[in-house]
């Protein structure tokens, strides 16, 4: 009875596997990296075909963003990332409905009979394992990550004469893509009977980023770079991480992009940097230091007025401190005045030194300069009378209502102005600025032409 049952099972299985199968997979969400393909039965009579058999001539549809892998007897035999219909050819699951080319009908029958005999030797079961898998090769974006433990960032600032390692916690998002599906299948998700989800490997990816991030940041660290400047170095950090991670050789993935949020320092390190910056500002500018000291004293007075032991008690305690504090504040203000006194002559000397020396002689209305006689050496025009007429913005001296050189009308509201220190003339001679832009001398009656 066992032999008869085995023969019936062998024949029944072989006949049920004659129908060609059709495989198709809808778009895979970001959370799913691989699924096992299932026969598309629907309203057909192919309802008894074995799940582990892909009949010769079966069709597999590969959609955009997918990779198809066929495993046969434990090894990969077909891979396709090209969208379209793929026809599977195999000798392990022959079919009367798909006769190979250059093969006779009876040869195909012989193959089917041989497969049925083989099934009989296995108690009626089909000794063939064939599976199709669909893998997600689309870009997967906006995966959050964060450092579980602080990483160290070396802050160097030659202005502050400061160098120290501060603790940073860095968060952000990264984009990843499966670029080697075969590597992913063989090393990570081989022969899965269920869906393989991103969450199963995402922890390892995030851990790798955290491990390599400190080295990547150390490579781009420069003198004066603050933690707040790290997002601006994204391109350098991404390139460094790509070289360090080598995900394609390890997992079959490639890091495509990474976006860093503002790093967070420990409260202690942040307070230390702020104090150093404040000290640098006070040390470089006595006026700033004096203002901060005076503000601190004013704050102390307000606090003294609200003293729980009475305002008088607070003011008595504050008075002794102010005796020394006011002396320091006054000294800082005196130092600030000295700094300003030293800077003003240097600022005034610079534009005066830069002012061009006036040309010798007088300038004619034709534009020729350097005339020394009573007549212009270029056009013969007589030398204009000094302090007579008005000077146009183009430089010509005129007596009439219009400039003889450019035709501009005489400005209303004379007198005309010209700097008596450096000779600079305003574009509107009758409406000069309050101070000469060349030397800083104020315009007054002594500058009237």
Secondary structure by P-SEA (a helix, b strand, c coil): caaaaaaaaaaaaaaaacbbbbbbbccccccccbbbbbbbccccccccccccccccbbbbbbcccbbbbbbcccccccccccccbbbbbbccccccccccccccaaaaaaaaaaaaaaaaaacccccbbbbbbbbbcccccbbbbbbcbbbbbbbbbccccbbbbbbbbbbbbbbbbbccaaaaaacccccccccccccccaaaaaaaaaaaaaaaaaaaccccccccccccaaaaaaaaaaacccccccccccccccccccccccaaaaaaaaaaaaaaaaaacaaaaaaaaaaaaaaaaaaaaaccccaaaaaaaaaaaaaaaaaaaaaaaaaaaaaaaaaaaaaaaaaaaaccccccbbbcccccccccccccccccccccccccccccccccccccccccccccccccccccccccccccccccccccccccccccccccccccc
